């Protein structure tokens, strides 16, 4: 599979004290690559998570939702090539087997072991392959984050990672994160598997608060194709090894810096997923202002971002702002045709419900020939605003998904 033209190079990610990644081959698919990622986490690691709202979710998601309530973690296992979703009791047994095997290896509780799976829906995860893969990975040497990121991928065309840091008092804390996602991407916490590791000392409840807030403005503001996966999971692990004074709430010293760094790294990861949207040639930012509320602005933005007509117009480098008007009108949110303004690349094409007098399409056409596209929409009704991100819709998306299972 060709690398997306919107790809970004994998950054240099620092090791995170207390988090050690390893990879191995379980053979979930007939591919000559590693497909099992195993990250051990030191005792005392805090965890938070956000999960898909898809009601046909996997057992991994069902169990993970309960596990994060305990706030602690000792290991992460990610299986690539099989989502283990829509597999009934056999799927749950496979997850519980993995949790038990890892718990015995680390001498911890099964609930401390988080499992994610990604790939084809409807095929139970083979327990024999899972056991064999775990036996291999237990004996392997630690690897870097890039190898871990490559191993969790499925239809991804490039490995995705991000880094952030923050000063907590006089202590510098580091964040390293990896993510996978390319298709079946739609906001409802978005669609992918993402993992953030930090050495910060932070209480689980505040970690969850920060991750949930970051998710609302990042992962839940991206879409590739409007489809919400059965396996969406984003987990944040804080090992506490940096030695900073524990951040217990928003009033703790350094709480704002920690929350900002977590938001930053989540935004980076979300953008990388869109840049690897299946068949994507354009990265599209849609900024909506003048809505009656921020949530209304977000819904309008997503209506535009999910419109096949808007996405194909951008693919064809056509400044068809009439399609944007259509998408605003169908969003089901307050809008007034005679107050609506639309622009591309910082140039207004329509203002207050009318085409801009003397509008010159040449600079807009030049903007649309680039890789990074911006659409501005001002509803003219209030102070609500939101930004969402998507990609164009090309023949490549059809080719990838028509042949997905084969």
KAMO-V366285 format. One record per helix or strand. SS is the DSSP state (H for helix, E for strand). FROM is the first residue (numbers start at 1). TO is the last residue. Records with the same first field share a line. If there is no record, write none. Layout:
SS->FROM-TO ; FROM-TO
This chain:
E->16-16 ; 19-24 ; 36-41 ; 46-51 ; 72-72 ; 75-82 ; 113-120 ; 160-168 ; 171-180 ; 193-198 ; 202-202 ; 222-222 ; 233-238 ; 247-247 ; 283-291 ; 341-344 ; 347-351 ; 354-355 ; 372-378 ; 384-391
H->59-70 ; 88-106 ; 110-112 ; 127-138 ; 145-151 ; 204-217 ; 219-221 ; 255-275 ; 294-305 ; 308-315 ; 321-330 ; 337-339 ; 362-368 ; 395-402
